[in-house]
């Protein structure tokens, strides 16, 4: 088969041996899956929200449509398959077939597949709040593989510390790092839920089975206030114009504490590792500081 690999995916694999090896295996993996699951593929999806997986429309032997997804080795996405199984299509896309060793997923195709990002942000707030509240209601069974949110924040903190020489304001970054360490454990354990952690309007698609379905979850267990942040980080203009009001609106829709969302926003804006620390969010961080 003629393999097309989006440039964003190539860039995401560059310089990382595990991912480079994954990319080298990709043609053979696709041939094997096409035979095993009787699939024909179309060209892969390519866009700002498709940078950590090879994702393409597929047609099954009976003519029905699906989506094949092969994720690159990625710490945050390690338990996506387990999460999709547990949520079982409510409110996520359904998992049709899977190969855990290959990280391969055959998923329900969303049609027309229009991203929620195409709708005005106030509408996005309402839709995303409804989806998150449904995601959180699922009970995590004993023995499930999902990791605590603290494991992800510790991973980010280690990445940030490795680049300390580039911090523009070490004092501010260290304030954020302290919160990254504190926040996961300061929410009462009784409030902990199965989080999506990466739900924003680009990861919600218009569908036929439900008006909107979530894709690309990265499940961890922890503080529901954290799950407000990914959407808010995609609403830059509103947060810049009115940090407190924008955070309060979304927190209230979710039924979580405003101040915890604000603290998470400050921690992420100040302490998450990034290529360019001189960005808009770092500059906005003082306005997000917990009251």
RANORGI-V370942 format. One record per pair of residues at least 6 apart in sequence whose C-alpha atoms are under 6 Angstrom apart, sorted by sequence separation. I is the first residue (numbers start at 1). J is the second residue. D is the distance in whole Angstrom. If there is no record, write none. Layout:
BEGIN
((I/J/D) (I/J/D))
END
This chain:
BEGIN
((13/19/5) (59/65/5) (98/104/6) (206/212/5) (13/20/5) (58/65/6) (98/105/5) (205/212/5) (239/246/6) (251/258/5) (58/66/5) (97/105/6) (205/213/5) (58/67/5) (97/106/5) (204/213/6) (45/55/6) (57/67/5) (96/106/5) (204/214/5) (248/258/5) (44/55/5) (45/56/5) (56/67/6) (96/107/5) (203/214/6) (44/56/4) (56/68/5) (95/107/5) (203/215/5) (269/281/5) (270/282/6) (55/68/6) (94/107/6) (269/282/5) (55/69/4) (94/108/5) (42/57/5) (54/69/6) (93/108/6) (41/57/6) (54/70/5) (269/285/6) (41/58/4) (53/70/5) (40/58/5) (53/71/4) (40/59/5) (53/72/6) (266/285/6) (39/59/6) (52/72/6) (39/60/5) (196/217/5) (197/218/6) (38/60/6) (196/218/5) (266/288/5) (38/61/6) (196/219/5) (266/289/6) (195/219/5) (195/220/5) (194/220/6) (195/221/6) (153/180/6) (194/221/5) (263/290/5) (193/221/5) (193/222/5) (192/222/4) (197/227/5) (200/230/6) (192/223/5) (200/231/4) (225/256/6) (198/230/6) (70/103/6) (70/104/5) (150/184/5) (69/104/6) (69/105/5) (187/223/6) (225/261/5) (68/105/6) (68/106/5) (67/106/6) (67/107/5) (66/107/6) (9/51/5) (66/108/5) (67/109/6) (8/51/5) (66/109/5) (136/193/5) (136/194/6) (149/220/5) (148/220/6) (149/221/6) (147/220/5) (148/221/5) (149/222/5) (146/220/5) (148/222/6) (117/201/5) (116/201/5) (117/202/5) (115/202/6) (180/267/6) (116/204/6) (179/267/6) (115/204/6) (116/205/6) (115/205/4) (114/205/5) (176/267/4) (113/205/5) (114/206/5) (113/206/5) (113/207/6) (176/270/5) (177/271/5) (176/271/5) (111/207/5) (110/207/5) (173/270/5) (173/271/5) (160/273/4) (159/273/6) (156/272/6) (93/213/6) (92/213/5) (91/213/6) (92/214/4) (92/215/6) (129/253/6) (129/254/5) (80/217/6) (80/218/5) (77/218/5) (76/218/6))
END
